[in-house]
Amino acid sequence: MKAHIEWVERVDTNIKRKTRITFLGNKQIKWQFKRSDQETWDYDSKPTIKEWEFLESKAWALYQRNRLSFKNLELIRNHKNNL
């Protein structure tokens, strides 16, 4: 399944961290993280409140450009509000 949302941020001077969000079914959001200094993806780390807020703002921008469904935007908002 194609990742719906992803971004890269710099964690340290030489290390980047990629975050990938995939929507599974109707009510699940899968978070994946990969640092440039690691070989495998991390599926177990919990996203921070800051990451949820960034995802919500990114999802809103994608929704406004018709690149994300309203259903997925609401799913993100509901998960964020239930933290």
N, C-alpha and C positions, 0 to 999 in steps of 0.2 A: 504494500500500500504506500502511496506517495505521501511524504510529509507535507502537512498543510502549512505549517509555519516554522521558520527557523531563523536563527540569528547567530552572529559571532561577536564575542566581546573579548577584550584583552584583559587577562587576569594578572599577568606579570609582564615584565619587559619583553620576554621572548616566548611567552606562553599565551595561546589563544584558547578560548573555550567555546565550543559550538553547542547550542541548545536547539533541540528539535522537538516539535510538538506534533503528535499524530492523533487524530480522532478515531476512536474505535467504537463501532456501533453507535447507539444513540446517546449513551450517557457516560462514556469513558474518555479520559484524556491521558495519553501516554507521554510522559516526559523522558527525554534522553539527553545525556550530557556526554561530551567528549572533549578532553583536553588534548592539545597538540603534542604534549609530552607523554601521552598514553596511547596504547595500541587499540584498546577496546572501548566500547561505549559503556557508560554507566547508566543502568536502568533503575537503580535502587535509591539514589539520592532524592530527597524530598525538595521540591522547589521552595524558595524563600518567599516571603510576602512581597518583597521587591520584585522578584521574578514574576509572580502572579500579576502584579500591577503593570509591569512592562508588557506582559503577554496581553493583558486586557487592552492597553493602548495600541499595541500593534494590531490586534484583532479588529479594533474599531476602525483603524485606518484601512485595513484590508476590506472590511465590510462596506465602507463608504465607496470603495472602488469596485464593488461587486466581485471581489476575489475570495470572499468568505461568506458562508451562509449565516443568516440571522440565527438559526438553530445553534450553530457552533459558537457564535458570539454569546448567546444566552447561556450556553453550557459553561463557558469560561467564567462568566459573571456569577453564575450560581455556585460553582466550585470555589471561586475566590471568596464569596460572601459567607460560605460555610466553614471557613478555616477557623 
